[in-house]
């Protein structure tokens, strides 16, 4: 009887301490309070988020990583059969079942509502006016599916309710149907709509290469657009257009700009190129005309020094550009086959300096040195003298201490005083040695620089590079040519310090605040770049001055 009482009290004590919370807020479990008990408590409070955390953090309890072996299961079933009892369901399995039921109860209505919305659009396709509602239904159903899959208990897909599976299949089928019909939907879509097709279509993904897969559809759409509509379309659908598609649209814009002519003249070509650039198109080639530009700068001018800096011709137009001697300019295969030939001749390239001011600046330079007494040497000598005086005082104090008479216990005091006096004398010796060492390493005199005043010139100038480029446009199809020129100018301001002394006291500061002659020379010798578009920009305004084309020999002369 006494033993039973003790066991009962022990059980009560264990039950009282079953649920424990550590200082970190984590719950500890034992035989009397398991994760299944904890999960059931959260379900009673309708706290599914906390229940999901308990399941996920205690998954080894709910989902043992080492399930019973087939032999163990067979033995368990045999025992159950012999005893004619149903298989016992564990507390963990009961808790999982209750958890799934709670999730289904909470979400059953939204699953039904999402399914109802999807069924409304199962008879696809529908008109663009209904696309926003279709997209809304797809988004809502996806949110419902996400709501389920956020619970770790559904990592085991077999636990998902049939309503979830049906909703997922219905959504997947509708999305596939919408994607499959995108081609036909785009064909019938009004591309002048304020928004692009792919922004308002119910399904947004999977269309980055739509025009790559269906180039014919794109071509049919853009071919019907006029010059004003093409740039709008290109800008609106830029995200979905490949570089090849953009290039093709640029060519289409060019063809429409020249009115579909197979052999446009140079004025029409230039006007179309400018119009394309303003519309945001880049023309990379001209299949309708062969335009060749040849740079024929005279070697004589180079040898005579009239070309003081190099000029680089940048081919920023869809023309062919090459260099040639003037005598060979018309002999190359490119020149012979060209419909339009452009000859570029750098006539002059000169440097010029415009002096705005030249002001004197006062400064100093080191003209020599002088010798002066070193104050530190005198200080070091005084330290030696003081150390010697301290030694004398310590020696006298030590002698006085040794000469004192003592008797009995008084001799102990004398001994202590003698030790102190000896230590003081030794310290004074150490101080003297240090002072002597410092005196020996300190020079008696110092060498100081001597500065003299002088002036250098600060010149403020504007350096400019001026070039004149002549160019001839020979239109072989129309048997006409014209001549014009283009001036290219670059300038830069400098503040140059002239006659700055090499030993200037503040040379680094002067150099950081001013330029030197080398900076100016470097600028003057650097090449400048002239684009073909710069040369020909004003061509359309002077094209009327073209004349009948004589022989190429006369043009050479």
C-alpha positions in Angstrom: 0.0 0.0 0.0 2.8 2.4 0.9 4.5 1.6 -2.5 1.4 2.4 -4.5 1.0 5.7 -2.8 4.6 6.6 -3.6 4.1 5.6 -7.3 0.9 7.7 -7.5 2.7 10.8 -6.1 5.6 10.3 -8.5 3.1 10.2 -11.4 1.5 13.4 -10.3 4.9 15.0 -10.1 5.9 13.9 -13.6 2.6 15.1 -15.1 3.0 18.5 -13.4 6.4 18.9 -15.0 5.4 17.4 -18.4 5.3 20.7 -20.4 8.4 22.8 -19.9 9.6 25.9 -21.7 13.3 26.7 -21.9 14.7 30.2 -21.5 14.9 30.5 -25.3 11.2 30.0 -25.6 11.5 26.4 -27.1 9.1 23.7 -25.7 10.6 20.5 -24.3 8.8 17.3 -24.6 8.7 14.0 -22.6 6.6 10.9 -22.2 3.7 12.7 -20.7 3.7 15.7 -23.2 4.6 14.9 -26.8 4.7 17.1 -29.9 1.4 15.5 -30.9 -0.2 16.9 -27.7 1.3 20.3 -28.5 0.1 20.3 -32.0 -3.5 19.4 -30.8 -3.4 22.3 -28.4 -2.6 24.7 -31.4 -5.5 23.1 -33.4 -7.9 23.8 -30.6 -6.8 27.4 -30.7 -7.1 27.5 -34.5 -3.5 28.5 -34.7 -2.5 26.7 -37.9 0.7 28.7 -38.4 2.0 27.6 -35.0 0.8 24.0 -35.7 2.7 24.0 -38.9 5.9 25.1 -37.1 5.5 22.3 -34.5 5.0 19.7 -37.3 8.0 21.1 -39.3 10.4 21.4 -36.3 9.4 18.0 -34.9 9.2 16.1 -38.2 11.3 13.3 -36.9 8.5 12.6 -34.4 5.7 12.8 -36.8 7.5 11.2 -39.8 10.1 8.8 -38.4 13.1 8.6 -40.8 13.3 4.8 -40.2 9.9 3.3 -40.6 9.2 -0.3 -39.4 10.7 -3.0 -41.5 8.5 -5.3 -43.5 9.1 -8.1 -41.0 8.0 -5.8 -38.1 4.9 -4.8 -40.0 4.1 -8.5 -40.8 4.5 -9.5 -37.1 2.4 -6.5 -36.0 -0.4 -7.5 -38.4 -0.2 -11.1 -37.4 -0.6 -10.2 -33.7 -3.6 -8.0 -34.6 -5.2 -10.7 -36.6 -4.8 -13.3 -33.9 -6.3 -11.0 -31.3 -9.0 -9.9 -33.8 -8.2 -6.2 -33.1 -8.0 -3.3 -35.5 -4.5 -1.9 -36.0 -3.7 0.8 -33.4 -3.3 4.3 -34.7 -0.5 6.3 -33.1 -0.9 9.7 -31.5 1.3 11.2 -34.2 -0.9 9.9 -37.0 -4.0 11.1 -35.2 -2.5 14.6 -34.8 -1.5 14.7 -38.5 -5.1 13.6 -39.5 -6.6 16.3 -37.3 -4.1 18.9 -38.7 -5.1 18.0 -42.3 -8.8 18.2 -41.4 -8.4 21.6 -39.9 -6.6 22.9 -43.0 -9.3 21.6 -45.3 -12.1 23.1 -43.1 -10.4 26.5 -43.2 -9.8 26.5 -46.9 -12.7 24.5 -48.4 -14.8 27.6 -49.2 -11.9 29.5 -51.0 -11.1 26.3 -53.0 -14.7 26.1 -54.1 -14.8 29.8 -55.0 -11.6 29.5 -57.0 -12.9 26.5 -58.9 -16.1 28.3 -59.7 -14.2 31.2 -61.2 -12.0 29.0 -63.3 -15.0 27.0 -64.6 -16.5 30.2 -65.8 -13.7 30.6 -68.4 -13.3 26.9 -69.3 -14.9 27.7 -72.7 -11.8 29.5 -74.0 -11.1 31.6 -76.0 -12.9 34.8 -75.0 -12.5 38.4 -76.2 -9.7 40.8 -74.9 -12.4 42.6 -72.9 -12.6 39.5 -70.6 -8.9 38.8 -70.3 -8.4 40.8 -67.1 -11.1 38.7 -65.4 -9.5 35.5 -66.7 -6.1 36.6 -65.3 -7.8 37.5 -62.0 -9.2 33.9 -61.8 -5.8 32.4 -62.5 -4.1 34.5 -59.9 -6.8 33.7 -57.3 -6.5 29.9 -57.9 -2.7 30.1 -57.8 -2.9 31.9 -54.4 -5.2 29.1 -53.1 -2.8 26.4 -54.2 0.0 28.3 -52.6 -2.0 28.5 -49.4 -2.1 24.7 -49.2 1.5 24.0 -50.2 2.9 26.3 -47.5 2.0 23.6 -45.0 4.8 21.0 -44.5 2.3 18.2 -43.9 1.5 18.3 -47.6 5.1 17.6 -48.6 3.6 14.1 -48.9 1.4 14.8 -52.0 -0.9 11.9 -51.3 -2.3 13.9 -48.4 -3.6 16.7 -50.6 -7.4 16.7 -50.7 -9.2 15.9 -54.0 -10.6 19.4 -54.2 -7.0 20.7 -54.3 -6.0 18.2 -57.0 -9.0 19.0 -59.1 -8.3 22.8 -58.8 -4.7 22.3 -59.8 -5.6 20.2 -62.8 -8.3 22.7 -63.9 -5.9 25.6 -63.7 -3.1 23.7 -65.5 -5.4 22.8 -68.3 -6.7 26.4 -68.7 -3.2 27.8 -68.7 -2.1 25.3 -71.4 -5.1 26.1 -73.5 -4.4 29.9 -73.2 -0.8 29.4 -74.2 -1.7 27.2 -77.2 -4.1 29.8 -78.6 -1.7 32.8 -78.1 -0.7 32.6 -81.8 -4.3 32.8 -83.1 -5.2 35.5 -80.5 -2.3 37.7 -81.5 -3.2 37.4 -85.2 -6.6 38.9 -84.4 -5.4 41.4 -81.9 -5.4 45.1 -82.7 -1.8 46.1 -82.3 -2.7 49.7 -82.1 -4.1 48.9 -78.7 -2.7 51.2 -75.9 -1.0 48.3 -74.3 1.0 45.5 -75.9 -0.6 42.1 -76.4 1.7 40.3 -73.9 0.9 42.7 -71.1 -2.9 42.1 -71.1 -2.9 38.5 -72.2 -4.1 36.4 -69.2 -0.8 34.3 -69.1 2.4 36.4 -69.0 5.2 33.8 -69.1 6.6 31.8 -72.0 6.4 34.6 -74.7 10.0 36.0 -74.7 10.7 34.1 -78.0 7.2 34.4 -79.4 8.3 36.4 -82.5 11.3 34.1 -83.0 9.0 31.2 -83.3 6.4 33.1 -85.4 8.4 35.5 -87.6 5.7 35.3 -90.3 3.1 36.6 -88.0 5.3 39.5 -86.9 6.1 40.4 -90.5 2.4 40.4 -91.5 1.6 42.7 -88.6 4.4 45.3 -89.1 4.1 45.3 -92.9 0.7 46.8 -92.6 1.9 49.7 -90.4 2.7 53.1 -91.8 5.8 55.3 -91.0 4.2 56.8 -88.0 2.9 53.5 -86.5 6.2 51.5 -87.0 8.2 53.4 -84.3 5.3 53.2 -81.9 5.1 49.4 -82.3 8.8 48.9 -82.0 9.0 50.9 -78.8 5.9 49.2 -77.3 7.1 45.6 -78.1 10.8 46.3 -77.5 11.0 43.7 -74.7 9.8 40.8 -77.0 11.7 41.8 -80.2 15.0 40.1 -80.9 17.9 42.1 -82.4 17.3 40.5 -85.8 13.6 41.5 -85.6 14.6 45.1 -84.8 17.0 45.2 -87.7 14.3 43.9 -90.0 11.9 46.6 -88.8 14.6 49.2 -89.4 15.0 48.0 -93.0 11.2 48.0 -93.4 11.1 51.6 -92.2 13.9 52.6 -94.6 12.0 51.0 -97.6 8.8 52.8 -96.7 10.8 56.1 -96.3 12.2 55.8 -99.9 8.7 54.9 -101.2 9.8 51.3 -102.1 12.3 52.5 -104.8 14.9 49.9 -105.8 17.5 52.6 -106.8 17.0 55.7 -104.6 19.3 58.7 -105.1 21.7 59.8 -102.4 19.4 62.6 -101.1 16.6 60.1 -100.6 19.0 57.7 -98.9 20.3 60.4 -96.5 16.8 61.6 -95.6 15.6 58.1 -95.0 18.6 57.4 -92.7 18.1 60.5 -90.7 14.3 59.8 -90.4 15.1 56.2 -89.2 17.5 57.5 -86.6 15.0 60.0 -85.3 12.4 57.2 -85.1 14.8 55.1 -83.0 15.9 52.7 -85.8 19.5 51.8 -86.7 20.1 51.1 -90.4 23.0 48.7 -90.6 23.0 47.9 -94.3 21.6 49.3 -97.6 20.5 46.4 -99.9 18.8 49.0 -102.2 22.0 50.9 -103.0 25.7 50.3 -102.9 27.4 53.3 -101.2 31.2 53.3 -100.9 33.2 56.0 -99.1 37.0 56.3 -99.8 39.4 58.4 -97.8 42.0 59.9 -100.2 44.0 62.3 -98.1 47.0 63.6 -100.0 50.4 62.2 -98.9 52.0 65.5 -100.1 50.0 67.4 -97.5 51.2 65.0 -94.8 54.8 65.3 -95.9 54.6 69.1 -96.0 53.3 69.2 -92.4 50.0 70.7 -93.3 48.3 67.8 -91.5 49.5 68.5 -88.0 47.3 65.9 -86.3 45.6 62.7 -87.4 41.9 62.6 -88.3 40.0 59.3 -88.0 36.9 58.9 -90.2 34.3 57.0 -88.2 31.9 54.9 -90.3 28.6 55.6 -88.4 26.5 55.1 -91.5 25.6 51.9 -93.4 28.2 52.6 -96.0 31.5 50.8 -96.9 34.6 52.8 -95.9 38.1 52.2 -97.1 41.4 54.1 -97.6 43.2 54.6 -100.9 45.6 56.7 -102.8 43.8 59.1 -105.1 45.3 57.6 -108.2 43.8 54.2 -107.2 40.5 55.4 -105.7 38.4 54.4 -108.8 40.2 51.1 -109.5 39.1 49.0 -106.5 36.2 46.5 -107.1 34.2 48.3 -104.4 34.5 51.6 -106.2 33.8 50.1 -109.6 30.6 48.5 -108.4 29.3 51.4 -106.3 26.1 53.2 -107.2 27.2 56.2 -105.1 30.9 57.0 -104.5 32.0 59.4 -101.7 35.6 60.7 -101.8 36.9 62.2 -98.5 39.9 64.5 -98.6 41.4 66.1 -95.5 42.6 69.4 -96.8 44.1 70.9 -93.7 44.6 70.1 -90.0 46.2 72.9 -88.0 46.8 73.7 -84.4 46.2 77.2 -83.0 46.9 78.7 -79.6 45.0 81.8 -78.4 46.8 83.5 -75.4 44.3 85.1 -73.1 46.7 86.2 -70.4 50.3 85.8 -69.2 50.8 86.9 -65.6 53.9 86.7 -63.4 53.8 84.6 -60.2 56.2 85.1 -57.3 57.8 82.1 -55.7 61.1 80.9 -54.2 63.7 78.4 -55.2 66.6 76.9 -53.3 69.7 78.8 -54.2 72.1 77.3 -51.7 72.7 76.2 -48.1 74.0 77.6 -44.8 75.4 76.2 -41.5 73.8 77.2 -38.2 74.3 76.0 -34.6 72.2 73.1 -33.6 70.0 74.0 -30.5 69.6 70.3 -29.7 73.3 69.9 -29.2 73.3 72.6 -26.4 70.4 70.8 -24.8 72.2 67.5 -24.9 75.3 69.1 -23.4 73.3 70.5 -20.5 71.8 67.0 -19.9 75.4 65.7 -19.6 76.4 68.4 -17.2 73.3 67.8 -15.0 74.0 64.1 -15.0 77.6 64.7 -13.9 76.3 67.0 -11.1 73.9 64.2 -10.0 76.7 61.7 -9.8 78.7 64.1 -7.6 75.8 64.6 -5.3 75.1 60.8 -5.2 78.8 60.1 -4.4 78.8 62.7 -1.6 75.6 61.3 -0.1 77.0 57.7 -0.3 80.2 58.8 1.5 78.2 60.6 4.2 76.1 57.6 4.8 79.1 55.3 5.1 80.7 57.6 7.6 77.8 57.6 10.0 78.3 55.9 13.4 75.9 53.2 14.4 75.3 50.9 17.4 73.1 47.9 17.8 69.8 47.9 16.0 70.6 51.4 14.6 73.1 49.7 12.2 70.1 48.2 10.4 68.9 51.6 9.5 72.4 52.6 8.3 72.5 49.5 6.1 69.2 50.4 4.5 70.4 54.0 3.9 73.7 52.7 2.3 71.7 50.5 -0.1 69.6 53.4 -1.2 72.6 55.7 -1.6 74.3 53.0 -3.8 71.3 52.6 -5.9 71.0 56.4 -6.4 74.7 56.6 -7.4 74.2 53.7 -9.9 71.1 55.4 -11.4 73.1 58.6 -11.8 75.8 56.7 -13.7 73.2 55.2 -16.0 71.7 58.7 -16.7 75.2 60.0 -17.5 75.9 57.2 -20.0 72.5 57.9 -21.8 73.2 61.6 -21.9 76.7 61.1 -23.3 75.3 58.8 -26.0 72.7 61.4 -27.0 75.3 64.1 -27.0 77.6 62.1 -29.3 74.7 61.5 -31.8 73.6 65.1 -31.9 75.6 67.3 -34.4 76.9 70.7 -33.3 75.7 72.4 -36.5 72.8 72.0 -39.0 72.7 72.7 -42.8 69.7 74.7 -43.8 68.5 75.6 -47.4 68.7 79.2 -48.6 65.8 80.4 -50.7 65.8 83.2 -53.3 62.8 84.9 -54.8 62.0 84.7 -58.5 59.0 84.8 -60.8 57.6 82.3 -63.4 54.8 83.0 -65.9 51.3 81.6 -65.7 49.8 81.6 -69.2 46.1 81.1 -69.7 45.5 79.9 -73.3 42.9 78.2 -75.4 44.3 75.5 -77.7 42.3 74.6 -80.7 42.6 71.9 -83.5 40.9 73.0 -86.7 40.5 70.7 -89.7 38.9 71.1 -93.1 37.5 68.0 -94.8 36.4 68.2 -98.4 34.1 65.5 -99.8 32.7 64.6 -103.2 29.5 62.7 -103.7 29.4 61.0 -107.1 26.0 59.6 -108.0 26.7 57.2 -110.9 23.0 56.3 -111.4 22.0 60.0 -112.0 25.4 60.9 -113.6 25.8 63.8 -111.2 28.2 64.9 -108.5 28.7 67.7 -106.0 31.5 68.9 -103.8 31.2 70.3 -100.2 33.4 70.6 -97.1 33.1 70.2 -93.4 35.1 71.9 -90.6 35.9 69.9 -87.5 37.1 71.9 -84.5 38.2 70.8 -81.0 39.4 73.1 -78.3 40.6 73.0 -74.7 41.6 75.6 -72.1 45.0 75.3 -70.3 46.8 77.2 -67.5 50.5 76.6 -68.3 53.3 77.3 -65.9 56.3 78.5 -67.9 59.9 78.9 -66.6 59.0 77.1 -63.4 62.3 76.5 -61.5 63.3 72.8 -61.0 64.1 73.6 -57.4 61.0 75.7 -56.7 60.1 75.5 -53.0 56.4 74.9 -53.9 56.9 73.0 -57.2 54.5 70.2 -56.4 51.7 72.7 -55.5 52.3 74.7 -58.7 52.3 71.6 -60.9 49.0 70.4 -59.3 47.3 73.7 -60.0 48.7 74.3 -63.5 49.4 72.4 -66.7 52.7 72.2 -68.4 53.8 72.5 -72.1 53.7 68.7 -72.5 49.9 68.6 -71.7 49.3 71.1 -74.5 51.5 69.2 -77.0 49.8 66.0 -76.2 46.4 67.5 -76.8 47.6 69.0 -80.2 49.0 65.6 -81.3 46.0 63.5 -80.5 43.7 62.4 -83.3 40.2 63.7 -83.6 37.3 61.6 -84.9 35.0 62.8 -87.6 31.9 60.7 -88.3 30.5 60.2 -91.8 27.2 61.5 -90.6 28.9 64.7 -89.6 30.4 65.1 -93.1 27.1 64.4 -94.8 24.7 66.1 -92.4 24.4 69.2 -94.5 24.4 67.3 -97.8 20.6 67.5 -98.2 20.8 71.3 -97.9 23.4 71.7 -100.7 22.3 68.7 -102.9 20.7 71.2 -105.3 24.3 72.4 -106.2 25.1 69.1 -107.9 26.4 69.2 -111.4 26.5 66.8 -114.3 29.2 64.1 -113.9 32.2 64.6 -116.2 34.8 61.9 -116.6 36.4 60.5 -113.5 39.7 61.7 -114.7 38.6 65.3 -114.5 37.3 64.8 -111.0 40.7 63.4 -110.0 42.4 66.5 -111.4 
